[in-house]
Amino acid sequence: MAHNGAKNRVVIVGAGFAGFNAAQELVRHVGATTDIVVINSNDYFLYLPLMPQVAGGLIEPRHICVSLPRRLRKLRYVVGTVQHVDAQQKVVSWVSQEGGSGEVSYDRLILTAGSVNKLLPIPGLAEYAHGFRSIAEADYLRDHITRQLELAAAATDPAEREARCTFVVVGAGYTGTEVAAQGQLLTTRLLRRMPGLGGQRVRWLLLDTAPRVLPDLDPRLSRTADRVLRRRGVEVRTGQSVTEAMADFVQLSTGEKVPTRSLIWCVGVRADPLVDGLDLKTAKGRLVVDEYMAVPGAPEIYACGDCAAVPDLTRPGEVCGMTAQHAERQGRRVAKNVAASLGTGRAEPYKHHDLGFVVDLGGLAAAINPLHIPLNGPPASLITRGYHLYSMSGNRLRVFTDWVLNGISPAEVTSLGLVSAKSVPLDVEHPSA
């Protein structure tokens, strides 16, 4: 994509929370005078916080995928995966899913490549576990859970039935806790329509080496989530993890062998592998930036979101966490700073005070602390859903309709088989750019 020089060009790599919000903000400030190009591996912005509800069969997958062509009309976008950034020539190279390739030059570059599944050197993990970072993985998990119970109902071997009815989630952070909560409710609903599994125990195990669930959040949220999960029968195993995975069992750090066909990996994330190939300074795998989210030594490059170690000015010496809340606000701030570097507005450092977190535990259960006021139960669930509708950049009516319909009639959950296990292996990264 040649640069005719008539306008400054800003290239945004990635359209997750940081990139999507950066693009919208740039259009507002310099859209009329600047050529804005977004490069993303998909043609949608994925609202990640509602993925556990997709896996739980409560929301249709497309309803949390916001169309880039529809929402970002006043700029250009490329559906492709960035392979290389030449900071000297100021050129970004990309490839498409169908083998095409191209490159685009820039005057300013905003790296918001996001993150991918974080792997650990555990035997069998890459072969038998599945992550939870893409819509395909959420789709697969919903189908997989349904199929396991269907196969268990037809099995004559009690050991096979037990293994197919056991689900192990590793990682009791935000994602893992919600996946276990929604998954347990899904299997409870499915059991009601499967007479062949009458009396069969369905086990959900939630493991984490930390001393409590939601270890990075307020202890009050942790206690609420722990209480709700245990009341539903989820086996919360803190101080434990998986040391080996096989096709029909997992070995725990306690020495216990748990028969299962379902290992769900929600341990954490790491910066997109694109960062590794850049000749730029990193800290724990994330790009080093200053408080304005500019890359030191490369004045034309900015970075934010999960791929960048943005200084947390509210905690001197620390960097901001890899959360949607930070990424969204960093995206808006970096857009204003880039606009300032092009002569519009004023640059300001990123400084954000924690506004609290919401954890949806399914049904009428949630644990939240808006403005650090702890709440739980139906009021917390109502606020949580309101927060998600407010935070989404589109499809609000569709998501709301899913909730209403599933609240007044049983959700139709079937195993469509559209996503195979081979399509979502844990060792294949899903970059956002």
KEBATI-313419 format. One record per residue (C-alpha): x, y, z negated; residue in three letters. Coordinates in steps of 0.05 Angstrom, whole numbers, padded with zeros to 5 digits, always signed. Layout:
REM KEBATI-313419
XYZAla ...
//
This chain:
REM KEBATI-313419
+00000+00000+00000Met +00039+00059+00026Ala +00042+00125-00011His +00026+00184+00034Asn +00049+00234-00019Gly -00013+00277-00014Ala -00035+00256-00083Lys -00001+00230-00145Asn -00015+00155-00153Arg -00027+00120-00219Val -00025+00044-00219Val -00058+00006-00276Ile -00037-00066-00285Val -00093-00104-00319Gly -00167-00090-00332Ala -00177-00117-00402Gly -00198-00071-00459Phe -00138-00026-00451Ala -00136-00023-00375Gly -00211-00017-00364Phe -00217+00041-00413Asn -00154+00074-00385Ala -00183+00072-00315Ala -00249+00102-00337Gln -00215+00157-00375Glu -00167+00173-00318Leu -00225+00181-00270Val -00256+00232-00317Arg -00192+00274-00323His -00155+00268-00257Val -00199+00227-00212Gly -00208+00283-00161Ala -00134+00298-00154Thr -00101+00229-00165Thr -00101+00163-00128Asp -00118+00111-00181Ile -00105+00037-00166Val -00124-00020-00214Val -00092-00089-00203Ile -00127-00147-00239Asn -00130-00222-00228Ser -00206-00220-00229Asn -00259-00172-00204Asp -00289-00163-00274Tyr -00275-00137-00343Phe -00286-00193-00394Leu -00318-00175-00460Tyr -00278-00225-00502Leu -00314-00217-00569Pro -00376-00251-00543Leu -00340-00312-00513Met -00356-00356-00574Pro -00430-00344-00560Gln -00419-00366-00488Val -00387-00430-00514Ala -00445-00438-00562Gly -00495-00434-00504Gly -00528-00369-00528Leu -00504-00322-00472Ile -00496-00335-00398Glu -00423-00329-00377Pro -00434-00276-00323Arg -00468-00231-00374His -00403-00215-00410Ile -00366-00203-00344Cys -00372-00130-00324Val -00363-00117-00249Ser -00302-00074-00233Leu -00329-00051-00165Pro -00394-00028-00199Arg -00363+00006-00259Arg -00300+00034-00228Leu -00327+00064-00164Arg -00282+00125-00159Lys -00217+00087-00153Leu -00186+00029-00115Arg -00174-00040-00143Tyr -00134-00100-00121Val -00154-00171-00140Val -00086-00201-00151Gly -00033-00222-00201Thr +00027-00177-00210Val +00092-00214-00200Gln +00144-00160-00205His +00154-00087-00224Val +00213-00050-00193Asp +00223+00009-00241Ala +00279+00038-00197Gln +00239+00039-00133Gln +00173+00050-00170Lys +00138-00008-00135Val +00091-00062-00161Val +00087-00129-00124Ser +00027-00175-00129Trp -00001-00240-00101Val -00073-00261-00090Ser -00106-00327-00109Gln -00108-00347-00036Glu -00034-00336-00023Gly -00035-00265+00002Gly +00014-00213-00024Ser +00027-00139-00024Gly +00060-00082-00060Glu +00040-00013-00082Val +00083+00047-00101Ser +00067+00091-00160Tyr +00083+00158-00192Asp +00058+00134-00260Arg +00049+00061-00281Leu +00006+00038-00339Ile +00020-00033-00361Leu -00040-00064-00396Thr -00026-00136-00377Ala -00056-00164-00442Gly -00038-00231-00472Ser -00042-00306-00462Val -00048-00368-00506Asn +00009-00376-00556Lys +00039-00446-00553Leu +00078-00482-00607Leu +00126-00541-00597Pro +00077-00594-00619Ile +00079-00661-00583Pro +00018-00671-00539Gly -00009-00601-00550Leu -00003-00577-00478Ala -00033-00642-00452Glu -00093-00651-00498Tyr -00112-00583-00527Ala -00152-00527-00494His -00147-00453-00508Gly -00199-00398-00512Phe -00176-00338-00472Arg -00215-00341-00407Ser -00287-00347-00386Ile -00270-00413-00353Ala -00245-00440-00420Glu -00310-00418-00455Ala -00351-00450-00400Asp -00310-00514-00404Tyr -00316-00518-00480Leu -00392-00512-00478Arg -00396-00567-00426Asp -00345-00610-00463His -00381-00606-00530Ile -00447-00625-00496Thr -00415-00682-00457Arg -00380-00711-00518Gln -00446-00718-00555Leu -00480-00748-00493Glu -00424-00799-00486Leu -00426-00814-00561Ala -00500-00829-00556Ala -00486-00881-00503Ala -00425-00911-00537Ala -00431-00979-00571Thr -00364-00975-00607Asp -00373-00939-00674Pro -00300-00914-00672Ala -00311-00882-00604Glu -00376-00850-00629Arg -00339-00821-00689Glu -00282-00793-00646Ala -00329-00761-00596Arg -00369-00729-00652Cys -00308-00698-00685Thr -00284-00629-00664Phe -00218-00598-00688Val -00206-00523-00684Val -00135-00499-00700Val -00129-00427-00722Gly -00177-00394-00772Ala -00168-00324-00748Gly -00222-00282-00715Tyr -00231-00327-00653Thr -00223-00395-00686Gly -00272-00378-00742Thr -00326-00356-00693Glu -00313-00415-00647Val -00322-00464-00705Ala -00385-00427-00729Ala -00418-00425-00660Gln -00395-00495-00642Gly -00425-00525-00705Gln -00492-00492-00692Leu -00490-00517-00620Leu -00479-00590-00641Thr -00535-00584-00692Thr -00583-00561-00638Arg -00560-00616-00591Leu -00569-00671-00643Leu -00644-00655-00648Arg -00655-00676-00576Arg -00611-00738-00577Met -00646-00795-00613Pro -00588-00841-00597Gly -00546-00802-00648Leu -00597-00806-00704Gly -00559-00809-00770Gly -00491-00798-00736Gln -00445-00750-00773Arg -00416-00694-00731Val -00351-00666-00759Arg -00322-00597-00748Trp -00253-00584-00777Leu -00222-00514-00780Leu -00148-00515-00794Leu -00098-00460-00810Asp -00031-00457-00845Thr -00053-00393-00879Ala -00083-00397-00950Pro -00151-00373-00927Arg -00194-00363-00865Val -00189-00295-00831Leu -00122-00284-00864Pro -00110-00216-00831Asp -00177-00187-00852Leu -00207-00163-00918Asp -00210-00220-00969Pro -00284-00206-00978Arg -00296-00223-00905Leu -00255-00285-00914Ser -00296-00309-00974Arg -00362-00297-00937Thr -00339-00335-00875Ala -00311-00392-00917Asp -00376-00398-00956Arg -00420-00398-00894Val -00377-00449-00857Leu -00373-00497-00916Arg -00448-00492-00928Arg -00459-00515-00857Arg -00412-00574-00866Gly -00351-00548-00831Val -00288-00577-00863Glu -00244-00516-00876Val -00172-00540-00884Arg -00126-00483-00904Thr -00051-00496-00911Gly -00056-00549-00857Gln -00045-00555-00782Ser -00034-00606-00727Val +00034-00639-00718Thr +00017-00685-00659Glu -00039-00691-00609Ala -00060-00752-00569Met -00118-00769-00523Ala -00160-00798-00580Asp -00132-00770-00645Phe -00093-00714-00677Val -00042-00721-00733Gln -00047-00669-00788Leu +00011-00639-00828Ser -00017-00677-00888Thr -00004-00743-00853Gly -00078-00755-00841Glu -00098-00782-00772Lys -00164-00754-00747Val -00198-00791-00689Pro -00223-00738-00639Thr -00229-00723-00565Arg -00234-00648-00577Ser -00175-00603-00598Leu -00189-00529-00591Ile -00128-00484-00597Trp -00141-00414-00626Cys -00075-00403-00662Val -00058-00336-00631Gly -00034-00300-00570Val +00030-00272-00541Arg +00044-00217-00491Ala +00032-00233-00418Asp +00093-00267-00386Pro +00100-00208-00339Leu +00134-00172-00396Val +00190-00224-00397Asp +00210-00207-00326Gly +00217-00132-00337Leu +00285-00102-00350Asp +00256-00063-00408Leu +00265-00068-00484Lys +00218-00114-00521Thr +00202-00128-00594Ala +00175-00198-00610Lys +00156-00206-00537Gly +00119-00139-00531Arg +00144-00078-00493Leu +00174-00024-00537Val +00138+00043-00529Val +00137+00108-00569Asp +00078+00138-00604Glu +00054+00168-00538Tyr +00056+00097-00508Met +00112+00117-00460Ala +00168+00068-00447Val +00235+00096-00471Pro +00284+00105-00413Gly +00228+00097-00361Ala +00188+00163-00363Pro +00141+00141-00307Glu +00119+00078-00344Ile +00068+00073-00401Tyr +00043+00010-00436Ala -00010-00006-00487Cys -00056-00062-00511Gly -00031-00131-00528Asp +00031-00127-00483Cys +00059-00066-00519Ala +00087-00055-00589Ala +00052+00011-00602Val +00076+00043-00667Pro +00023+00045-00721Asp +00029+00115-00749Leu -00018+00097-00806Thr +00033+00044-00828Arg +00103+00071-00818Pro +00151+00019-00790Gly +00094-00027-00766Glu +00063-00036-00697Val -00011-00040-00681Cys -00044-00108-00682Gly -00066-00145-00619Met -00140-00129-00626Thr -00194-00104-00578Ala -00206-00045-00624Gln -00135-00020-00615His -00132-00037-00541Ala -00196+00001-00525Glu -00174+00064-00561Arg -00102+00060-00536Gln -00128+00055-00465Gly -00167+00120-00472Arg -00109+00156-00505Arg -00056+00132-00455Val -00100+00157-00398Ala -00101+00226-00428Lys -00026+00225-00439Asn -00014+00204-00367Val -00061+00259-00344Ala -00020+00308-00386Ala +00044+00284-00352Ser +00011+00302-00286Leu -00007+00372-00311Gly -00077+00362-00339Thr -00090+00367-00414Gly -00042+00354-00471Arg -00007+00291-00494Ala -00019+00267-00564Glu +00008+00207-00604Pro -00037+00148-00616Tyr -00062+00146-00687Lys -00121+00105-00706His -00150+00088-00774His -00182+00020-00781Asp -00258+00026-00776Leu -00270-00045-00801Gly -00285-00111-00768Phe -00345-00153-00750Val -00345-00229-00751Val -00406-00263-00721Asp -00418-00330-00755Leu -00479-00349-00714Gly -00553-00350-00731Gly -00567-00295-00781Leu -00498-00299-00812Ala -00442-00249-00804Ala -00386-00218-00845Ala -00371-00146-00832Ile -00340-00085-00865Asn -00359-00023-00825Pro -00321+00036-00855Leu -00295-00014-00906His -00364-00028-00935Ile -00372-00104-00941Pro -00437-00133-00915Leu -00463-00203-00899Asn -00526-00240-00882Gly -00582-00216-00834Pro -00566-00141-00841Pro -00493-00155-00822Ala -00516-00198-00764Ser -00561-00143-00738Leu -00505-00091-00743Ile -00456-00138-00709Thr -00501-00148-00649Arg -00515-00073-00646Gly -00440-00060-00647Tyr -00428-00108-00590His -00483-00077-00547Leu -00454-00008-00561Tyr -00383-00030-00545Ser -00399-00066-00480Met -00388-00027-00416Ser -00445-00060-00379Gly -00496-00117-00379Asn -00525-00095-00445Arg -00596-00110-00425Leu -00577-00180-00400Arg -00541-00197-00465Val -00598-00170-00506Phe -00648-00210-00466Thr -00606-00274-00477Asp -00610-00262-00552Trp -00685-00248-00552Val -00702-00309-00509Leu -00658-00356-00549Asn -00688-00328-00613Gly -00759-00346-00593Ile -00747-00410-00555Ser -00693-00465-00557Pro -00633-00450-00513Ala -00625-00495-00452Glu -00556-00525-00459Val -00533-00573-00405Thr -00466-00599-00383Ser -00460-00572-00312Leu -00390-00598-00301Gly -00369-00538-00261Leu -00303-00529-00297Val -00259-00591-00303Ser -00207-00603-00357Ala -00152-00599-00304Lys -00175-00528-00288Ser -00161-00502-00359Val -00097-00535-00385Pro -00067-00500-00445Leu +00003-00495-00413Asp -00022-00453-00355Val -00025-00380-00373Glu -00084-00337-00354His -00054-00267-00343Pro -00101-00209-00340Ser -00061-00176-00285Ala 
//
